[in-house]
Amino acid sequence: MAEPVSSTATTATLAAVAGLALFPGIDAATVLGAFAGAAVFVLSSDSLGLAKRAMFFIASFIAGCLAAASVAGLLAKWMPIEASPASAR
């Protein structure tokens, strides 16, 4: 059984990410991808304290949101296929 504090914190964080994705001009896939990447990064570092993990989470979430377009552009140059819904036919 999960602790009530961790369940509440998880629910609040996911609600904030979902709410952030509702703003116009912000891509929901970018926000959710940055959140998932930041969560994996922070959860894999057990040796850090709670405050450092929180700061690393915020930093990696912001970096993921800002770097998503440029990294996607670099990956599109290296991949030989077109990754758009129209070419899936």
N, C-alpha and C positions, 0 to 999 in steps of 0.2 A: 504494500500500500504506500502510495506516495505521501510525502509530507505536505501539509496544507500550505505552508509558506512557498515551497517550490512549485506547487500546482498553481497557486495564485500568481506568482511571478511569471510563470510560463504563459498563463492565460493573458495577463496584462501585456506582456511583450508581444505576443502574437496579435493581440487586438491593436496594439500601436502600429505594428508593421502593416497590418491589413488596412488600418485607417490612413496611414501614410500613402499607401498605394492608391487610395481613392482621389487624391488631389490631381487636378488636371496638369498634364505636362510631365508627370512622373510615371515611368513605365512600371507596371506592377511586377512583371517578370524580373526586372532589374533589382527592385527592392527585395523581393523574396529570395532571389539568388544571392544578393549581398548578405542578407540575414542568414541564410543557410551556410554560406561560406564562413561568415564570422562565428557562427555557433560551432561549427566543426573545428575551426582554428582554436577557439577558446576552450572547448571541451577536451581537446587533445593535449592541453598543457596543464597537467596536474600539479606541477612543482611551483606554480605561481600562486601568490595570495589572491584573495577575493577582489581587492581593490585593483590590483594590476590586471587581473583577468577582465574586470569591467572596463578598464581603460583600453585594453587591447581589443575588446569586443567593439567598443565605439569607434576606435581608430580603423579597424578592419572593415566595419560596416560602411563607414564613410568612404574609405578607399575603394571598396567594392562598387559602391554607387557611382563614384566619379570615374573609375577606370573601365566600367563595363563596355561603353561604346568603343573605346580605342582597342581594347582586347578583342572584342568581337570583330572589329575591322581587320586586325592582324590575323585572327583565325580564318576569316573569310578569304584572305589572300592565299593562305597555305592549303586550304581544303579545295579539292578539285570539283566538288559538287555545289550546286546552288541550293541553299537552304531556305527556300521560301515555300509557302503553302501552294503557290501556283505551280511549282515544278514537281509537286508530289504526285501529279496525275500519271 
